[in-house]
Amino acid sequence: MTIYEICDRCGKMIKEGDIRYIVRLLVADDDGGVVSEPITDEEISEIISKLNSMASGELEQQVYEEREYILCRKCKQTFLKSPFGHSHDGPPDDEVRKTIH
């Protein structure tokens, strides 16, 4: 019996024994660790109340999420050239970056 996997980018069937690539994507909250002003007891209580009302899975996804994708050889090359699908070769210039944030 032949086992197939499917490229998550193009949908190509990858046969057992063919080369495939795994992309692991980690997205994690990064608040920079900077607190501009002290947090009051009231603000802490509000935060705790919001956290208690959220489902644990929802809260976890806001802080940390990991995914895994399978790529064929061609899609691996394309992905490494431009993981986010930009049409240019480099990261956005400083002016574009400022408008994004």
MODELLER restraints for C-alpha pairs under 7 A, 6 or more apart:
rsr = mdl.restraints
at = mdl.atoms
rsr.add(forms.Gaussian(group=physical.xy_distance, feature=features.Distance(at['CA:2:A'], at['CA:16:A']), mean=6.45, stdev=0.5))
rsr.add(forms.Gaussian(group=physical.xy_distance, feature=features.Distance(at['CA:3:A'], at['CA:15:A']), mean=6.18, stdev=0.5))
rsr.add(forms.Gaussian(group=physical.xy_distance, feature=features.Distance(at['CA:3:A'], at['CA:16:A']), mean=5.30, stdev=0.5))
rsr.add(forms.Gaussian(group=physical.xy_distance, feature=features.Distance(at['CA:4:A'], at['CA:13:A']), mean=6.11, stdev=0.5))
rsr.add(forms.Gaussian(group=physical.xy_distance, feature=features.Distance(at['CA:4:A'], at['CA:14:A']), mean=5.45, stdev=0.5))
rsr.add(forms.Gaussian(group=physical.xy_distance, feature=features.Distance(at['CA:4:A'], at['CA:15:A']), mean=4.69, stdev=0.5))
rsr.add(forms.Gaussian(group=physical.xy_distance, feature=features.Distance(at['CA:4:A'], at['CA:16:A']), mean=5.85, stdev=0.5))
rsr.add(forms.Gaussian(group=physical.xy_distance, feature=features.Distance(at['CA:5:A'], at['CA:13:A']), mean=5.75, stdev=0.5))
rsr.add(forms.Gaussian(group=physical.xy_distance, feature=features.Distance(at['CA:5:A'], at['CA:14:A']), mean=5.04, stdev=0.5))
rsr.add(forms.Gaussian(group=physical.xy_distance, feature=features.Distance(at['CA:5:A'], at['CA:15:A']), mean=6.57, stdev=0.5))
rsr.add(forms.Gaussian(group=physical.xy_distance, feature=features.Distance(at['CA:6:A'], at['CA:12:A']), mean=5.54, stdev=0.5))
rsr.add(forms.Gaussian(group=physical.xy_distance, feature=features.Distance(at['CA:6:A'], at['CA:13:A']), mean=4.56, stdev=0.5))
rsr.add(forms.Gaussian(group=physical.xy_distance, feature=features.Distance(at['CA:6:A'], at['CA:14:A']), mean=5.70, stdev=0.5))
rsr.add(forms.Gaussian(group=physical.xy_distance, feature=features.Distance(at['CA:7:A'], at['CA:13:A']), mean=6.46, stdev=0.5))
rsr.add(forms.Gaussian(group=physical.xy_distance, feature=features.Distance(at['CA:7:A'], at['CA:14:A']), mean=6.90, stdev=0.5))
rsr.add(forms.Gaussian(group=physical.xy_distance, feature=features.Distance(at['CA:7:A'], at['CA:70:A']), mean=5.37, stdev=0.5))
rsr.add(forms.Gaussian(group=physical.xy_distance, feature=features.Distance(at['CA:7:A'], at['CA:71:A']), mean=4.62, stdev=0.5))
rsr.add(forms.Gaussian(group=physical.xy_distance, feature=features.Distance(at['CA:7:A'], at['CA:72:A']), mean=5.53, stdev=0.5))
rsr.add(forms.Gaussian(group=physical.xy_distance, feature=features.Distance(at['CA:8:A'], at['CA:69:A']), mean=5.99, stdev=0.5))
rsr.add(forms.Gaussian(group=physical.xy_distance, feature=features.Distance(at['CA:8:A'], at['CA:70:A']), mean=5.57, stdev=0.5))
rsr.add(forms.Gaussian(group=physical.xy_distance, feature=features.Distance(at['CA:8:A'], at['CA:71:A']), mean=5.97, stdev=0.5))
rsr.add(forms.Gaussian(group=physical.xy_distance, feature=features.Distance(at['CA:9:A'], at['CA:71:A']), mean=6.49, stdev=0.5))
rsr.add(forms.Gaussian(group=physical.xy_distance, feature=features.Distance(at['CA:9:A'], at['CA:75:A']), mean=6.65, stdev=0.5))
rsr.add(forms.Gaussian(group=physical.xy_distance, feature=features.Distance(at['CA:14:A'], at['CA:72:A']), mean=6.89, stdev=0.5))
rsr.add(forms.Gaussian(group=physical.xy_distance, feature=features.Distance(at['CA:19:A'], at['CA:73:A']), mean=6.82, stdev=0.5))
rsr.add(forms.Gaussian(group=physical.xy_distance, feature=features.Distance(at['CA:20:A'], at['CA:70:A']), mean=6.69, stdev=0.5))
rsr.add(forms.Gaussian(group=physical.xy_distance, feature=features.Distance(at['CA:20:A'], at['CA:71:A']), mean=5.83, stdev=0.5))
rsr.add(forms.Gaussian(group=physical.xy_distance, feature=features.Distance(at['CA:20:A'], at['CA:72:A']), mean=5.09, stdev=0.5))
rsr.add(forms.Gaussian(group=physical.xy_distance, feature=features.Distance(at['CA:20:A'], at['CA:73:A']), mean=6.37, stdev=0.5))
rsr.add(forms.Gaussian(group=physical.xy_distance, feature=features.Distance(at['CA:21:A'], at['CA:70:A']), mean=5.59, stdev=0.5))
rsr.add(forms.Gaussian(group=physical.xy_distance, feature=features.Distance(at['CA:21:A'], at['CA:71:A']), mean=5.02, stdev=0.5))
rsr.add(forms.Gaussian(group=physical.xy_distance, feature=features.Distance(at['CA:21:A'], at['CA:72:A']), mean=6.29, stdev=0.5))
rsr.add(forms.Gaussian(group=physical.xy_distance, feature=features.Distance(at['CA:21:A'], at['CA:76:A']), mean=6.79, stdev=0.5))
rsr.add(forms.Gaussian(group=physical.xy_distance, feature=features.Distance(at['CA:22:A'], at['CA:68:A']), mean=6.74, stdev=0.5))
rsr.add(forms.Gaussian(group=physical.xy_distance, feature=features.Distance(at['CA:22:A'], at['CA:69:A']), mean=5.64, stdev=0.5))
rsr.add(forms.Gaussian(group=physical.xy_distance, feature=features.Distance(at['CA:22:A'], at['CA:70:A']), mean=4.69, stdev=0.5))
rsr.add(forms.Gaussian(group=physical.xy_distance, feature=features.Distance(at['CA:22:A'], at['CA:71:A']), mean=6.28, stdev=0.5))
rsr.add(forms.Gaussian(group=physical.xy_distance, feature=features.Distance(at['CA:23:A'], at['CA:68:A']), mean=5.63, stdev=0.5))
rsr.add(forms.Gaussian(group=physical.xy_distance, feature=features.Distance(at['CA:23:A'], at['CA:69:A']), mean=5.08, stdev=0.5))
rsr.add(forms.Gaussian(group=physical.xy_distance, feature=features.Distance(at['CA:23:A'], at['CA:70:A']), mean=6.33, stdev=0.5))
rsr.add(forms.Gaussian(group=physical.xy_distance, feature=features.Distance(at['CA:24:A'], at['CA:67:A']), mean=5.79, stdev=0.5))
rsr.add(forms.Gaussian(group=physical.xy_distance, feature=features.Distance(at['CA:24:A'], at['CA:68:A']), mean=4.47, stdev=0.5))
rsr.add(forms.Gaussian(group=physical.xy_distance, feature=features.Distance(at['CA:24:A'], at['CA:69:A']), mean=6.47, stdev=0.5))
rsr.add(forms.Gaussian(group=physical.xy_distance, feature=features.Distance(at['CA:25:A'], at['CA:66:A']), mean=5.56, stdev=0.5))
rsr.add(forms.Gaussian(group=physical.xy_distance, feature=features.Distance(at['CA:25:A'], at['CA:67:A']), mean=5.13, stdev=0.5))
rsr.add(forms.Gaussian(group=physical.xy_distance, feature=features.Distance(at['CA:25:A'], at['CA:68:A']), mean=6.15, stdev=0.5))
rsr.add(forms.Gaussian(group=physical.xy_distance, feature=features.Distance(at['CA:26:A'], at['CA:65:A']), mean=5.94, stdev=0.5))
rsr.add(forms.Gaussian(group=physical.xy_distance, feature=features.Distance(at['CA:26:A'], at['CA:66:A']), mean=4.48, stdev=0.5))
rsr.add(forms.Gaussian(group=physical.xy_distance, feature=features.Distance(at['CA:26:A'], at['CA:67:A']), mean=6.60, stdev=0.5))
rsr.add(forms.Gaussian(group=physical.xy_distance, feature=features.Distance(at['CA:27:A'], at['CA:64:A']), mean=5.78, stdev=0.5))
rsr.add(forms.Gaussian(group=physical.xy_distance, feature=features.Distance(at['CA:27:A'], at['CA:65:A']), mean=5.22, stdev=0.5))
rsr.add(forms.Gaussian(group=physical.xy_distance, feature=features.Distance(at['CA:27:A'], at['CA:66:A']), mean=6.24, stdev=0.5))
rsr.add(forms.Gaussian(group=physical.xy_distance, feature=features.Distance(at['CA:28:A'], at['CA:63:A']), mean=5.57, stdev=0.5))
rsr.add(forms.Gaussian(group=physical.xy_distance, feature=features.Distance(at['CA:28:A'], at['CA:64:A']), mean=4.38, stdev=0.5))
rsr.add(forms.Gaussian(group=physical.xy_distance, feature=features.Distance(at['CA:28:A'], at['CA:65:A']), mean=6.40, stdev=0.5))
rsr.add(forms.Gaussian(group=physical.xy_distance, feature=features.Distance(at['CA:29:A'], at['CA:63:A']), mean=4.83, stdev=0.5))
rsr.add(forms.Gaussian(group=physical.xy_distance, feature=features.Distance(at['CA:29:A'], at['CA:64:A']), mean=6.32, stdev=0.5))
